Amino acid sequence: MHKRKKFGKLSLAAILCVALSGCTEKNPEPETTPTPIPVQETQCATSTPAPPTPTEIPYRNLGGMEIVIGYHFVPEKSADIGFKSSVEVYHEKIMEKYNFHIKKKEVAGWGDMVEAYIESVEEGTPIAQIVELDYRFVAEPMKKGLYYDLATLDELDFSEEKWNDSVREFMTVGDSVYGMKAGASEPVGGVIFNKRLFEEAGLDPNLPYDLQAAGEWTWSKFAELCEILTRDTDGDGQTDVYATVSRGATTLQTLVASAGSEFVRKDEEGILYNNLQSEEVTEALNFAVDLYQKGYEMPQPEGSEWDYFIPAFREGNAAMQFSEVYRCSPGNNYGDCMEDDIGFVMPPKPDGTEGYHSYFCDNIVIIPSCYDEETAGNIAYAYNLYTEMLEADEGGEGWEEKYYSWFMDERAVDETIQYFVTGNCASQLKRTAVEGKEDILGPMLLWQYPFENTTPEEQVKKISAEWDAIIAEVNKSRVK
């Protein structure tokens, strides 16, 4: 089986922070020193801060309170390795000291989570004291007012560094905060590329990294590479290898994000609005269509399944893919089972702009609205304690160790993923604050790519009034 190379921890202070998802054994590449990305191209910090020291929180005896953090899926714990991680030791210590018990539990299946949450809270018997909801599920309970306003709880201070600003901003309406996340967001949308196909096209297999590091990973450079990477290898006049093969919705979403924009935005009062007709969205949609019309994007084969882009990329039919990085994880679409070596970079940026941008899709942690103030405060107090140690995962390793096992070159981690984790380069997808469990906006726009019978501008004009009405209905629950 093809194995991703797992690197030891490297010094991160001098790395990125600038402009920047049947197998065979293969020898990994030698380690290389990552090229620093110029400082003027980023909004992120220029060094990685030291792990935080848990804050000493004023003592409160919680009286043996039992707290469940409810999920739709909780991974099984790994086999006992003979010792406890620093996080496990910390959790045992605080639960004994402050007299409470907290545990993770699967409380509903993924498809049943929203209904189970709504029904239980409306009945006053929530499925858990703390619930983690898929980011696509937050809209419907929000409309019904089923989230506790966390901003009213003195036990939570969202100015503390551990709290995720992107999630807080996403879940803020006026002065109220209805959801949270402790720790950095998971890296999401970028460009996965096949190094072998770059080499066969006469290109340096690390060229995307080098362009990213130089601040030159732009839309025009991307299009230039697409022309080179789209090849007729047997001379029969038909394309054999395409530059890209991607899910159309992901292509549009990623390119709009790369322009620092979104389909739906939120004003300072937390009110959502339709952003389809903005200049940034228009340019991104047209750039995506232009790539397709020039023959760089592999079209969906007749009779194929919706996810044709996964085997097509895995089998080497295209050199690049707009994708989310989780597809590179072990056991997933490309992790562990691609013979070809792959890399991962941020989405290219529009020409003439600074910094690279993408989007986050974090799950949201909430407290049900049915609790009284004292109970909600005690739950928040315990969760605040529980999340104080964020410098290590439950295996005792830092965040980068997980991602080193996903790739055979460290530049994907030390440059691209480092930028996601420490940079100010992305925001939560506001469109998901409208959609709820069902994608009610996608069919009108994202699923229309490549707009073969119309233009992006014509499609936007056609659907804008309906989008306005849907968003206005959602906003009724967000206006105080």
C-alpha positions, 0 to 999 in steps of 0.5 A: 500500500502506498504510504504517506511520509510522516515527518517529525516536528519541524521548526515552524517559526521561519516557515510560511506566514505569508501569501501563503483538500489497490495501492503500491509502495513507493519511496518517499522524496528526500526532505527539503527546506521549505521556501519562506513566503514573502511577509508582504503577502500575508495577514498571518503572524510571522511566527508560531506562538508557544503552546498556551499555559492553562488559565487558572480559573476561579474555583467553582464546585459543580456538585458532581454535574454530568455533562455530555458533549453530543456528536453525530460520530465519535471515533473509537479510542485507540488501543491502550498504549500504556500511558495517558496523554497530557490532555487525558491527565489534564481532564482527569485533574480538572474533573476531580478538582471542580467536581464534574464529569464530562464525556463525548457521546454519539447522540444521533446519526448524521442525517438525524442530528438536526431533527433530534436536536430540535425535538429534544430542546423543544421538549426541554430534554436536550440530547446533550448539555453541549452539542456539536452540529455540522456547519450545514445544520445550524440554520434551522435551530437558529430560526427557531431560537434554540441556541443559548446566547453565549454572550450573556454568560460570564463564564465565557470570554471570547476575547481569549486566544483559544476561541475561534474568531471565524466561528464566533463571527459566523454565529454572532447576531448583533450583540448575541453569540450563539455558537463557538469553537475552541482552537484553530479551524480545520484547513479546507479548500485549495488545489490538490495537484499530481506531481507526476503529471506536472513532470510529464508536461515538462514542469517542475513538480513543486512549481505550485509551491514555488509560485505560492511562496513567491506570491505569484500563484495567480489566476492568470498563472493558473490558466497558463499552467492549465494550457500546458497541462492539458495534453493530447498524449497520443496525437489523435486530436483528443485530450487525454490528460486534462489540467483539472477535474473537480466538482463544479460546486467546489470550483465555484465556491473555491474561486469566489473565496479566493477573491476574498468574497462569498455568495452570502455575506453578513453585515455588522448587525449579523444580517445576511444579504445576497452578494451574488452580483458583487464584482468579485463573485462575477469575476470568479464565476466567469473565470471558472467558466472560461477554464471549462470553455477552453477545454482545461476542465475534464467534462463529466463522462456521459452516464457517470456518477456525480462523484466522477471527479474522484476516480478521474483524479485518482487515476491520473486523468487530470493534474489538478483539482479544486478540493478540500484537503480532507480527501488526502487523509489516510483512508479517504479518496486519495490518502494512502491509495494513490500511486502518484505523489500529490501536493496541496496549495492554497487557491490561486488569487486574482491578479493584482491582489495580495494574500491567498484566501479560502473558506472554513467549514467548521462544526459549531458547538452550542448550548441548548436554549432550554437551560436556565441561567445557572445551569447554562453557566455551569455547563459553560464553566466546565467546557471552558475548563475542558478546552484549556489545553489545546496545544496537543491532540489526544495522542499527545502530538501537535496539529501538524503531526496529523497532516504530515502523515497525509503527504509525502512532502512537508511543504503541504504542511509547513507552507499551505496548511500552516497558513490555514492554521495560523493565518487570517485567510478564510472565513466560515461559509455564510451560505450555510447559515441560510441553507440548513440541512438541505442545500436550497441555494445550490441548485439555483447556482452551484449545480448549474456550472458550467452554465452551458445554456446561459452565462453566469450573469444571466443566471445570477439575474434570474435567481437573485430575487428568489435568493433575496426572499429566502435570505429575508425569511432567514433574517427574521430570526436574526433581527432583535 
